[in-house]
Amino acid sequence: MAVNEIAIEGAAGGDPLEQLGFLLARHGAVANSRVQRAFGSCGLAPRAGATLMLLGGCGSMGQQGLVAALEVDPSIMVAILNDLESAQLVERRRDPADRRRHIVAITDQGRGVLAEARAAVDEVERGLFGDLSPEEVAALRGLLARVRTSPGDEVCSEG
């Protein structure tokens, strides 16, 4: 048995529901539910909200770049963008340098919805992490970045 395996097993203290996997699953499910409600309060599905947040940070990017950054299937991205475009939150246009490429840009209306979504998600994070210091939040972020999962894992690729 490796040293890490001993440390992980010993941390549970014998209570199987205190194992890290169960704790992460429970807290992750609560966080996911709260974030979904936060996006929903702004009229956004979670993936649409994530797409808007990404575009809000960079202004515009290629449709394939969005697929890669959000690690979703291209057909799913088309559906997300169709919904966002129908709501006039983003616009797609052909790249003048390469007519096969679509550039996606957030609209002024999209920026307004994005501001609401960011405020709602910030409120969720304050509720979840309000008892942690900024240093503890940074440490948690660093530790979670090292947990061995990938976007290709089954749960991450579900609709």
Rosetta silent file (secondary structure, phi, psi, omega in degrees, C-alpha in Angstrom):
SEQUENCE: MAVNEIAIEGAAGGDPLEQLGFLLARHGAVANSRVQRAFGSCGLAPRAGATLMLLGGCGSMGQQGLVAALEVDPSIMVAILNDLESAQLVERRRDPADRRRHIVAITDQGRGVLAEARAAVDEVERGLFGDLSPEEVAALRGLLARVRTSPGDEVCSEG
SCORE:     score description
SCORE:     0.000 S_00000001
   1 L     0.000  132.599 -178.763    0.000    0.000    0.000 S_00000001
   2 L   -74.221  159.237  179.905    1.394    3.399   -0.980 S_00000001
   3 H   -58.721  -43.357  179.698    1.919    6.191    1.550 S_00000001
   4 H   -61.306  -39.507  179.459   -0.835    8.300   -0.055 S_00000001
   5 H   -62.955  -40.177  179.257   -3.313    5.405    0.195 S_00000001
   6 H   -65.109  -44.626 -178.735   -2.579    5.050    3.918 S_00000001
   7 H   -64.032  -39.552 -179.331   -3.026    8.782    4.505 S_00000001
   8 H   -69.354  -46.730  179.648   -6.320    8.866    2.610 S_00000001
   9 H   -62.968  -42.532 -177.951   -7.759    5.790    4.339 S_00000001
  10 H   -66.793  -27.904 -178.106   -6.658    6.974    7.764 S_00000001
  11 H   -68.928  -24.331 -177.922   -8.265   10.390    7.332 S_00000001
  12 L   -71.955  -19.834  178.238  -11.728    8.836    7.145 S_00000001
  13 L    62.663   24.190  178.036  -11.480    7.710   10.762 S_00000001
  14 L    89.928  -19.688  178.761  -13.455    4.571   10.050 S_00000001
  15 L   -86.689  111.825 -176.292  -16.658    6.372    8.953 S_00000001
  16 H   -61.202  -28.079  179.576  -17.160    5.521    5.273 S_00000001
  17 H   -76.400   -6.970  175.674  -19.256    8.658    4.738 S_00000001
  18 H   -98.010    3.598  175.749  -16.268   10.746    5.802 S_00000001
  19 L   -64.494  147.930 -175.962  -14.101    9.377    2.993 S_00000001
  20 H   -55.980  -39.901 -179.972  -12.855   12.115    0.697 S_00000001
  21 H   -59.969  -43.736  178.568  -14.779   10.792   -2.310 S_00000001
  22 H   -66.826  -43.078  179.887  -18.080   10.968   -0.435 S_00000001
  23 H   -61.826  -45.867  178.585  -17.297   14.398    1.002 S_00000001
  24 H   -63.571  -40.599  179.781  -16.351   15.779   -2.413 S_00000001
  25 H   -62.421  -45.999 -179.098  -19.437   14.219   -3.999 S_00000001
  26 H   -64.484  -50.294 -179.313  -21.777   15.710   -1.402 S_00000001
  27 H   -66.386  -36.454  177.596  -20.232   19.168   -1.439 S_00000001
  28 H   -65.167  -40.278  179.020  -19.928   19.069   -5.225 S_00000001
  29 H   -64.786  -41.606  178.036  -23.590   18.169   -5.633 S_00000001
  30 H   -64.368  -46.910  179.900  -24.637   21.036   -3.353 S_00000001
  31 H   -61.311  -44.402  179.387  -22.338   23.480   -5.154 S_00000001
  32 H   -59.621  -45.721  179.490  -23.565   22.288   -8.550 S_00000001
  33 H   -61.400  -42.868 -179.730  -27.202   22.694   -7.516 S_00000001
  34 H   -67.445  -40.692  178.850  -26.605   26.201   -6.191 S_00000001
  35 H   -66.636  -40.791  176.751  -24.704   27.295   -9.296 S_00000001
  36 H   -59.081  -43.997  178.222  -27.446   25.867  -11.533 S_00000001
  37 H   -64.655  -39.119  179.415  -30.046   27.864   -9.586 S_00000001
  38 H   -61.659  -48.006  176.921  -27.876   30.988   -9.797 S_00000001
  39 H   -63.436  -41.742 -179.955  -27.602   30.677  -13.579 S_00000001
  40 H   -60.248  -34.183  178.861  -31.288   29.765  -13.785 S_00000001
  41 L   -65.361  -17.383  178.070  -32.226   32.978  -11.956 S_00000001
  42 L  -103.752    5.649  179.970  -30.644   34.799  -14.911 S_00000001
  43 L    79.984   21.152 -176.911  -32.406   32.625  -17.484 S_00000001
  44 L  -115.903  141.268  166.224  -29.297   30.602  -18.290 S_00000001
  45 L   -76.680  156.578 -177.078  -28.566   26.897  -18.395 S_00000001
  46 H   -54.350  -45.598 -178.632  -25.232   26.056  -16.713 S_00000001
  47 H   -69.200  -33.510  175.687  -23.299   25.498  -19.949 S_00000001
  48 H   -65.993  -40.192  177.528  -24.752   28.668  -21.470 S_00000001
  49 H   -62.797  -43.462  178.872  -23.668   30.535  -18.341 S_00000001
  50 H   -63.784  -38.917  179.023  -20.150   29.117  -18.559 S_00000001
  51 H   -64.022  -45.051  178.895  -19.998   30.061  -22.249 S_00000001
  52 H   -63.186  -40.020  179.295  -21.098   33.619  -21.502 S_00000001
  53 H   -63.209  -41.088  178.541  -18.553   33.887  -18.683 S_00000001
  54 H   -64.170  -47.019  179.693  -15.777   32.746  -20.989 S_00000001
  55 H   -65.604  -33.763  177.862  -16.806   35.190  -23.723 S_00000001
  56 H   -63.612  -30.419  179.686  -17.145   37.962  -21.156 S_00000001
  57 H   -79.034  -29.561 -175.336  -13.520   37.496  -20.233 S_00000001
  58 H  -115.689  -10.772  179.146  -12.147   37.511  -23.756 S_00000001
  59 L    89.147  -59.831  177.784  -14.781   39.430  -25.758 S_00000001
  60 E  -156.645  158.138  176.019  -14.886   37.055  -28.699 S_00000001
  61 E  -164.025  165.149  179.139  -13.338   33.848  -29.896 S_00000001
  62 E   -67.621  149.641 -179.105  -13.661   31.183  -32.528 S_00000001
  63 H   -59.828  -40.134  178.155  -16.385   28.603  -32.143 S_00000001
  64 H   -67.088  -31.774  175.449  -13.799   25.800  -32.137 S_00000001
  65 H   -64.373  -38.078  175.966  -11.874   27.670  -29.444 S_00000001
  66 H   -64.292  -43.015  178.221  -15.003   27.626  -27.288 S_00000001
  67 H   -56.705  -46.713 -177.984  -15.373   23.882  -27.893 S_00000001
  68 H   -68.719  -44.529 -176.846  -11.790   23.340  -26.735 S_00000001
  69 H   -66.255  -38.731 -178.048  -11.938   25.728  -23.766 S_00000001
  70 H   -92.577   -6.942  176.748  -15.224   24.344  -22.432 S_00000001
  71 L    52.696   53.614  176.183  -14.351   20.784  -23.436 S_00000001
  72 L  -121.290  159.869  176.094  -17.756   20.008  -24.944 S_00000001
  73 L   -64.481  141.452  179.922  -18.752   18.168  -28.084 S_00000001
  74 H   -54.859  -35.498  179.553  -19.061   20.502  -31.111 S_00000001
  75 H   -67.659  -33.901  176.752  -22.735   19.561  -31.569 S_00000001
  76 H   -68.342  -40.838  179.258  -23.449   20.562  -27.969 S_00000001
  77 H   -62.109  -39.909  178.067  -21.656   23.867  -28.509 S_00000001
  78 H   -59.557  -43.518  179.645  -23.818   24.556  -31.572 S_00000001
  79 H   -64.559  -42.493  177.978  -26.951   24.012  -29.464 S_00000001
  80 H   -60.705  -47.539 -178.441  -25.636   26.270  -26.684 S_00000001
  81 H   -67.612  -35.356  175.774  -24.771   29.004  -29.168 S_00000001
  82 H   -58.889  -45.598  179.385  -28.114   28.649  -30.937 S_00000001
  83 H   -64.121  -45.482 -179.835  -29.880   29.291  -27.610 S_00000001
  84 H   -65.451  -37.764  179.090  -27.605   32.207  -26.704 S_00000001
  85 H   -69.705  -40.355  177.472  -27.954   33.718  -30.166 S_00000001
  86 H   -60.261  -35.174  178.152  -31.755   33.349  -30.096 S_00000001
  87 L   -83.277    1.115  179.412  -31.750   35.252  -26.803 S_00000001
  88 L    62.377   33.646  178.135  -29.498   37.896  -28.444 S_00000001
  89 L   -95.733  -23.575  174.452  -26.761   37.331  -25.883 S_00000001
  90 E  -137.391  163.665  171.899  -24.107   36.379  -28.443 S_00000001
  91 E  -134.546  144.111  176.210  -23.627   36.768  -32.161 S_00000001
  92 E  -110.372  139.297  174.871  -21.798   34.542  -34.605 S_00000001
  93 E  -143.749  155.130  177.830  -20.153   35.858  -37.720 S_00000001
  94 E   -70.413  142.247  174.597  -17.820   34.432  -40.311 S_00000001
  95 E   -73.474  120.966 -179.058  -14.157   35.207  -39.900 S_00000001
  96 L   -60.159  -26.243 -179.601  -13.259   37.464  -42.852 S_00000001
  97 L   -81.759  -21.635 -178.681   -9.826   35.821  -43.011 S_00000001
  98 E  -150.682   97.372 -173.616  -11.269   32.276  -43.082 S_00000001
  99 E   -62.179  -14.884  177.312  -14.913   31.936  -44.169 S_00000001
 100 E   -79.749  -15.267 -173.375  -15.071   28.403  -42.678 S_00000001
 101 E  -100.309  135.860  175.131  -14.459   29.779  -39.197 S_00000001
 102 E  -102.220  134.882  173.558  -17.128   31.348  -36.975 S_00000001
 103 E  -102.459  131.916  178.899  -16.279   34.072  -34.491 S_00000001
 104 E  -110.281  129.742 -179.608  -18.582   34.265  -31.459 S_00000001
 105 E  -129.778  143.990  176.135  -18.921   37.587  -29.640 S_00000001
 106 E   -76.588  141.429  179.120  -20.892   38.606  -26.589 S_00000001
 107 L   -92.370  172.393  175.620  -23.492   41.324  -27.240 S_00000001
 108 H   -60.833  -41.307  177.320  -24.318   44.320  -25.062 S_00000001
 109 H   -63.036  -39.122  177.119  -27.422   42.462  -23.891 S_00000001
 110 H   -62.834  -37.422  178.032  -25.207   39.454  -23.139 S_00000001
 111 H   -64.046  -36.771  177.516  -22.925   41.643  -21.028 S_00000001
 112 H   -64.633  -45.655  178.412  -25.933   42.706  -18.953 S_00000001
 113 H   -66.425  -37.764  178.360  -27.008   39.110  -18.344 S_00000001
 114 H   -61.104  -41.854  178.457  -23.395   38.179  -17.652 S_00000001
 115 H   -60.389  -41.117  176.961  -23.171   40.834  -14.923 S_00000001
 116 H   -64.360  -43.921 -178.455  -26.278   39.323  -13.279 S_00000001
 117 H   -64.457  -43.438  178.864  -24.873   35.801  -13.605 S_00000001
 118 H   -61.097  -42.954  179.311  -21.516   36.779  -12.120 S_00000001
 119 H   -62.641  -41.441 -179.840  -23.251   38.437   -9.172 S_00000001
 120 H   -66.177  -42.675  179.400  -25.412   35.339   -8.625 S_00000001
 121 H   -69.675  -37.353  175.818  -22.433   32.967   -8.798 S_00000001
 122 H   -59.526  -39.922  178.529  -20.404   35.257   -6.511 S_00000001
 123 H   -63.944  -41.273  176.667  -23.234   35.029   -3.981 S_00000001
 124 H   -60.155  -46.073 -178.517  -23.155   31.231   -4.208 S_00000001
 125 H   -65.245  -37.511  176.416  -19.404   31.234   -3.609 S_00000001
 126 H   -62.158  -39.308  178.328  -19.743   33.568   -0.622 S_00000001
 127 H   -66.995  -39.560 -178.839  -22.278   31.135    0.830 S_00000001
 128 H   -74.729  -41.522 -169.261  -20.112   28.104    0.193 S_00000001
 129 H  -115.564   13.461 -176.389  -16.720   29.497    1.178 S_00000001
 130 L   -60.921  -25.428 -179.955  -17.594   32.347    3.548 S_00000001
 131 L   -88.019   -0.482  179.828  -16.029   30.570    6.531 S_00000001
 132 L  -100.722  145.438  175.078  -12.692   30.148    4.736 S_00000001
 133 L   -75.583  162.037  175.403   -9.923   32.725    4.661 S_00000001
 134 H   -56.019  -35.022  178.435   -8.602   33.900    1.286 S_00000001
 135 H   -67.024  -39.865  178.456   -5.514   31.767    1.922 S_00000001
 136 H   -67.550  -38.353  176.729   -7.659   28.700    2.580 S_00000001
 137 H   -62.659  -43.930  178.929   -9.680   29.332   -0.594 S_00000001
 138 H   -63.260  -41.232  178.582   -6.433   29.585   -2.566 S_00000001
 139 H   -64.898  -42.867  178.557   -5.152   26.366   -0.966 S_00000001
 140 H   -61.169  -44.737  178.260   -8.438   24.577   -1.735 S_00000001
 141 H   -59.114  -43.446  179.297   -8.291   25.744   -5.354 S_00000001
 142 H   -64.930  -41.673  179.144   -4.731   24.457   -5.618 S_00000001
 143 H   -67.087  -43.334  179.878   -5.586   21.103   -4.067 S_00000001
 144 H   -63.911  -32.427  178.029   -8.654   20.596   -6.257 S_00000001
 145 H   -64.852  -22.421 -178.609   -6.554   21.345   -9.338 S_00000001
 146 L   -94.862   -5.460  178.097   -4.404   18.356   -8.395 S_00000001
 147 L   -68.528  135.809 -173.044   -7.295   15.887   -7.960 S_00000001
 148 L   -81.299   82.471  171.938   -7.040   13.271  -10.699 S_00000001
 149 L  -132.180  166.207  176.187  -10.121   13.837  -12.838 S_00000001
 150 L  -142.799  156.288  178.797  -10.508   14.814  -16.453 S_00000001
 151 L   -60.889  -21.653  178.743  -13.236   16.442  -18.541 S_00000001
 152 L   -76.883   -9.590  177.239  -13.543   13.146  -20.420 S_00000001
 153 L   -61.096  145.338 -171.216  -14.806   11.405  -17.289 S_00000001
 154 H   -48.726  -48.012 -175.514  -18.382   10.230  -17.762 S_00000001
 155 H   -64.001  -31.826 -178.164  -20.067   12.705  -15.416 S_00000001
 156 H   -75.116  -17.864 -176.571  -18.309   15.665  -17.052 S_00000001
 157 H  -104.357    4.374  177.310  -19.591   14.778  -20.520 S_00000001
 158 L   -75.148  151.728 -177.217  -23.268   14.366  -19.632 S_00000001
 159 L   -60.128    0.000    0.000  -25.710   16.902  -21.040 S_00000001
